[in-house]
């Protein structure tokens, strides 16, 4: 009996050590960035950012997730930040929505100077255990956004990010097989591959791309033929070919990153820019305590070669818990899950 207990303790120790190692807690970090950044204050939880390729307007998803986790949700918003302005300032585009709005991931379908913006909305109050998820659809018009419809569905549980693909259709990442409760935490720490992607064809949802560990950011290639999905605890970007048959996704492998990848943005050259968490357990601590810093990281990924380049790394003093990086020309905007600021950076 003693021997069995020792064996179980040893196996548990190995599991814990392996989990801590995979989470990046043993990494030695050397902060670096060749450009210059300035902090833009006033937006809490700028978790996702996407930039209109024609107008240069950045759309920023903002929500106070610590307030939501504490049971006191505060109405979130989509903000605009004009990168073509000489002195850009964030502008709240959704101050008067008549329903609870707690945006998470957002995606943009650009058409000329307009288009369609979609946002994952945790209507149940935000946080990370929300089960009442919707996709809010906005028309992008000069000077603002107009809410046009809400999309619900039984498969839209624990939605994380959304990417429109035209004609009102979209893909959304579902980050957990269990939307709430103890099993959600078990999924994270045991790295269970229960996350997936859903596709909406304007009539019904379909489930694709099973077997992902914590499906997070999602985006589509410039030609519309490839879907990229961040597997946070996979530490990889999964690559899928889109078929014309019901939007089905066919795996084309993955790009290993060795870090906790979050949102994916794609620039005018088709290059992927990814916000990431190099120390995932440290990020968990940061989510519970604003006084605990969490490192921020930005990756540049060439999808043609699979080459991964670390562009930005900080100890979290300037920005903690980076979740997104969006490039427009020489500008790079970096957002975070909880901080009340984002970074506006100039690339070298």
Buried (B, 14 or more C-beta within 10 A) or exposed (E): EEEEEEEEEEEEEEEEEEBBEBBBBEBEBEBEBEEEBEEBEEBBBBBBBBBBBEBBBBBBBBBBBBBBBEEEBBBBBBBBBBBEEEEBEBBBBBEEBEEBBBBBBBBBBBEEEBBBBBBBBBBBBBBBBBBBBBBBBBBBEEEBBEBEEEBEBEBBBBBBBBBBBEEBBBBBBBBBBBBBEEBBEEBBBEBBBBBBBBBBBEEEBBEBBBEBBBBBBBBBBBEEEBBBBBBBBBBBBBBBEBEEEEBBBEEEEBBEBBBBBBBBBBBEEEBBBBBBBBBBBBBBEBBEEEEBBBBBBBBBBBBEEEEBEBBBBBEBEBBBBBBBBBBBEEBBBBBBBBBBBBBBBEBE
